[in-house]
Amino acid sequence: MLIQHIMQELQALPEEKLAEIYDLIHYFRLGLNQETNRAPSSSTELRTPGLLSGKLSDAFFNPLTEEELQQWE
């Protein structure tokens, strides 16, 4: 039933916009496939606080300069 509603919405779109909708659906589906085929990574595992000991000064939380940000790109 939902697919019929989606089809009705698609049919109401201007022809010149269909390529954009196709790209949206296509890349969304590819992203779903990646999520289901991907092995769990370290970023999805629970983090253990206190792994590294030490203290941070308040300067750690200061925004980076534009030059420093460029080095990360």
C-alpha positions in Angstrom: 0.0 0.0 0.0 2.8 2.4 0.8 4.5 1.7 -2.5 1.3 2.8 -4.3 1.3 6.1 -2.4 5.0 6.6 -3.3 4.2 5.8 -7.0 1.3 8.4 -6.9 3.7 11.0 -5.5 6.3 10.2 -8.2 3.7 10.4 -11.0 2.8 13.9 -9.8 6.4 15.2 -10.0 7.6 17.2 -13.0 9.6 15.0 -15.5 12.7 17.2 -15.1 12.9 16.4 -11.4 12.7 12.6 -11.7 16.5 12.3 -12.1 17.0 14.0 -8.7 14.5 11.7 -7.0 16.1 8.6 -8.7 19.5 9.6 -7.4 18.1 10.2 -3.9 16.5 6.7 -3.8 19.4 5.0 -5.5 22.1 6.3 -3.1 19.8 5.8 -0.1 19.5 2.2 -1.1 23.2 1.8 -1.6 23.7 3.2 1.9 21.3 0.7 3.3 23.2 -2.1 1.6 26.5 -0.8 3.0 25.0 -0.8 6.6 23.8 -4.4 6.3 27.0 -5.7 4.7 29.5 -3.9 6.9 31.2 -5.7 9.7 31.1 -3.9 13.1 33.8 -1.3 13.3 35.6 0.0 16.3 33.5 3.2 16.1 30.3 1.1 16.8 31.9 -0.7 19.8 31.4 0.7 23.3 34.2 3.0 24.4 36.1 2.4 27.6 36.6 5.7 29.5 39.9 6.2 31.2 41.9 4.2 28.7 44.5 6.9 28.6 45.1 8.8 31.8 46.0 12.5 32.0 44.3 15.9 32.2 43.3 18.4 29.5 43.6 22.1 30.0 40.9 24.4 29.0 42.9 25.3 25.9 42.0 21.9 24.5 38.5 23.0 24.0 39.4 26.3 22.2 38.4 26.4 18.5 41.1 25.5 16.1 42.5 28.3 13.9 41.8 28.2 10.2 45.3 27.1 9.5 44.9 24.1 11.8 41.6 23.2 10.3 43.1 23.2 6.8 45.7 20.7 7.9 42.9 18.2 8.7 41.4 18.4 5.2 
